[in-house]
Amino acid sequence: MDTNLRSQIKNLSVSERILLAEEIWDSVAEENKSFVLSSSQKEELERRLELFNQNPNAGRNWEEIRSEFLL
């Protein structure tokens, strides 16, 4: 990785670096649309979906969490 790019990244705030990491991950996912989940990953997703279905109002939504980091 380019040294100049690394120093630019280090100059970002924590919230900006988190958002950058999300954007990078989204771009990787976009290019590789054929993610294969392991059985343990599928089980975990099913477990989380079941918990959500039992109590859909638990936790916070993405907008609340994101705004916390962008203060």
C-alpha angles and dihedrals in degrees: 000000000000114000091223091054091051092052090048090052092049089054091060121096118252092257091050091051090050091052090047091052089051092051091049091049091048091052091051091048091048092055094044104047093164102077111164115209121212118235091254090053091050090049091051092050090050091049092051092046090052091050090050092049090051093052114009093174095060118109129008132292124247094257091057093049094044094050089053090061095043097057 
